[in-house]
Amino acid sequence: MDKKDAISTESNTAKKQKNTFSGNVGYILAVAGSAVGLGNIWRFPYLAAKYGGGIFLLVYLILMLTFGYAMIISETAIGRMTGKSPVGAFSAFGSKKWLKFGGGINAVVPMLILPYYSVIGGWVVRYVAEYLRGNAAEAAEDEFFGSFISNSFVAEICFVVFVFAAFLVIIAGVKNGIEAVSKVVMPMLVILAVITAVYSVTRPGALEGVKYFLVPNFRDFSIMTVVAAMGQMFYSLSLAMGILITYGSYLKKESDIEQNTTRVEWFDTGIAILAGLMIIPAVFAFTGGDIKTLKAGPSLMFITLPKVFDSMGLGNIIGNVFFLMVLFAALTSAISLFETCTATIAEELGFSRVVSSLIVLCVSLILGTASVFGYGIWSFVRIFGMQILDFFDFLTNSVMMPVSAFFVCILIIRVIGFDGVAKEVKLSSKFRRQPMYYIVTKYIAPFFLMIILASSIASALGFITI
Ligand code: PHE
């Protein structure tokens, strides 16, 4: 029996013992649930506004359909082929040091993201609570956000509520937890997103914003448009974090990987576009077309939007709809991070699912609390000039993520081979975009990844601004 056969037999045995998704719909919604998150709703619109509106969107779409596609296919195929989460998946191909490192880094990234992502999830919990209590006017006050996050006690409670919700879903299992929640929450999210977007684009003065967002203007193009779009694509599609490898390991052999990938890509991008349509025109209408406000970055969702909602008359209702949608999006993403960490611990250390998820919960509580305190009682702490939460964000997304993606590419180029991936994908798909997959993975991806890494480090050191 050669190595690949051994792997596939092993994976079949692994699958018998393991949870799997019940079918395609559950799988697609769970992966889309991972992909659609704060990145789509909060990050995408302000990056689009900052990097030229329509032209950013165009560059993003091109990258998503080529590079993004290749990365999703690669990770899913690796997961399904081995039936393992990242560490096990990499070491299924040998015991060389770089394989250990590649699997390790793919597994560590989600463990570092989950805590601070949940802190932001906690902020969303607070806004949902305020809107449910009818406090749209309070949420729109200048000081609201700042004084909330600097109050470590309240922020900590919100954070704990959020991580706990994710924990409960993980305990329930892949099918009864992740899949069941995604099946309910994702359709609701789409409905809420459509309602908010329609409401926003029909405000007086909003049309200018729609134009700015959708019509490309080549004069706005710069190399930073590409760099920013690329970083965003990785984040948004949850790439290079071991998530798609883990979810791929739960995928049945008869599931069409190529078709699933296309669906997930469009789901994720569709929600990002809807988020752009909710936020950019609404802020345009509110500020009379002042792009500066849109470029404000993080404060846009928590400070500017509540003001915009409050000025709209229906502030309470639309604020409720909007933040509930954000909460769903953030929760399903956190669940995917939680699952990846849990699966890795269970597989590598042999603990039960419950014990493994308790370990993940504890680590998240410790690291997340540090991020909460970083805005409050520990606000004097700076790591490389950054606040604790910003530091975790920078470390994972700007430094570790390109490195872990690089290892995925090298694993494919040097060990599995394009034929190996193609064989796995073709078990259930036509693999129409195989030639493109080959060119992107072999020639373009490693080069692009180096550019992301270099540019994000340069920006952290203050040489360029992203
Ligand atoms: N893809 C998610 C988003 O767009 C973010 C995320 C990052 C989710 C990392 C899981 C892991 O918000």
Boltz pocket constraint, residues with backbone or C-beta under 6 A from the ligand:
constraints:
  - pocket:
      binder: B
      contacts: [[A, 34], [A, 35], [A, 36], [A, 37], [A, 38], [A, 39], [A, 40], [A, 113], [A, 234], [A, 235], [A, 236], [A, 237], [A, 238], [A, 241], [A, 243], [A, 333], [A, 334], [A, 336], [A, 337]]
      max_distance: 6.0
